[in-house]
Amino acid sequence: MILFILLLCGILFLGNSFTSLFKCKLTWWERFGLAYGLGLGTLTFGVFLLSLVGAPFGKHTLVFALVVWLAVIWYVKRKRRDELNLRIHWDRPSLPAIILAGGILLVSLASLFESVVQPIWSLDAVGNWAVKGKAIFSLGTVRAAGYYGHHAHYPLNIPIAIALFYYFGEPFVKSIFPFYFMAILMVFYGSLRRHGCHNAASAGTLILALTPFVFEHSTIAYADLPMAFYYTSSVIYLYAFCKENDRAFLMLSSVLVGMGCWTRPDGPIWLFPNLTVVTICALRRKQWLDPILYAGPILFFFVPWSVFTHYIIKAESPYVDTALKSLKQLFTLNINTAHLWFVLCFFYRWCLALGSLALCWGYVWLLFFSVLLLYCTRIRKYSYLLALIGLDILVLFFIYYSALLDGRAVELRGGFNRVTLHFFPLLLFQTILLISDDIRRWRSKADTRRSY
Amino acid sequence: MKKNGCTLALIAQRVRYILMVIIFVGASMLHLHLGVRIVLRRSIQNLMDLHISYDEKMRRRYDWYYDFMSFIRKNTPDDATILFPHQFVWSYSNGYFLLPRRLHYGNQEILRKVEPPVYVVIYKEFPTFKVEGPRMIHDSLSGLIHYQPKSTGE
């Protein structure tokens, strides 16, 4: 147990040191949430890079990877003459915020409790993510992951993390996911606070924590929640860059989306919305370097893994062919109307939370569309964030359409639902921002009236 | 006229604010009600499962398959090679339950290539070829053969 706590502290320390490289003005909550995700991601990536030069998987390699990363960070900080900033800004929370925080804490504990009590049993967890992690742990080499489980081309962030936690036994392995759950809640809450939302931020975080599908994924060993953490955070910081024009946020967003590519095979497809918005932003501001800067960290995480899958284990992704086929269909306007109609009907049921879909999606879409309709005059203010969400929907539409070409219509309801896990935090984030504007205005009006 | 316009805009803003509060509170309540019900139900289930063993929990999910995997695990050493019939190739979980044992799928060709100790899974009609060695029976459908070929020199 003491060793497990030490490992967690090591991950958090690495993640916090890595986050501090970006010099962003982050809240304490965001720093803590990012520290876990970035710490674990960089550690697993370090182990993977060491395995490329022949290092076996073991405690020594883990410690070596941790020390090398810390040394690199320390060197960069020393070169830039950064000051060590340990000051924590803490403002007194209000009573409703305390009550809501209690609710969020209870849900997080329930998720941690379930992950400790229930073994890894979900089909994809046992057949893909956990089996790869167990293979790396038992056979002592990262390459073993290529021979176990289905989809050898899937990235290894989660399998290596699972292998790492296997040193402490199976209940500890599943704790990776509730920690990601807490991290996503912290980043969500902290960033809303940074944008000036207070009680609404707490309410939004509680809604997110109690979304059935998000909670479900915090208790099973799938890579979808970690992917949602990386992608959601990347969009949140990309929006911060668009709003404040601070390049530190741009780089942070880039690293996060790069780690998304290192987490799930659909990671690269979500680059499209982000890169499009960065390019639009660069064109409007005449900052031509921004898209190149944004692509840099993504390539750092993406290229080694691609080289590994193409040239070392020779595992090609079947999705690339399907995606190219459906792109060709869309560009030549040779669209299959039956497939199009099927996807549109699915979206309609999904957005209105009809039938069984309500049980997993809750009422997030309904909330988002109602609030957006109510505040349609303020769309301009959030044009970048809304553009990101819109492009995400377009990508999702494309994924669904491609899946139908592949004859996987049945999976739309089950497996493919998971691909969209990051929509919950993004839609709620936008909803809370829209609502908070109005709440703030009415509160300031009331204050002015009271002062008279 | 201008005053009337201002008042109308103010009324519209107020109506919007009230509508927002109603929609936000209504949808949030529906959502939270759903979420709380699910989290509570699962937490109660987890509390009830606290005293249940790992094997029993896994058996609840995987039934016969988990029992068979446990049987193979108990009767084979860690460095064993296990030959499965082809239909097991789709069950990606085999590795999860049997690691670090090496798993192969196919026919007797593989038996010549692998290092001992080697075990062949009995499942329905499989193996369709002759395998020498002691047999361990799991149930009427399945079992295991410890492959021990007679050396040709004897």
Interface residues (C-beta under 8 A of the other chain):
Chain A: V107 A110 F113 E114 V117 Q118 P119 I120 W121 L123 V126 G127 N128 A130 V131 K134 A135 S138 L139 Y148 G149 H150 E170 A203 L206 I207 A209 L210 T211 P212 F215 T219 A358 L359 G362 Y363 V364 L366 L367 S370 V371 L374 Y375 T431 I435 D438 W442
Chain B: R16 Y17 L19 M20 I23 F24 A27 S28 L30 H31 L32 L34 G35 V36 I38 V39 R42 S43 N46 D49 L50 Y54 K57 M58 R61 Y62 S91 Y92 S93 G95 Y96 L99 P100
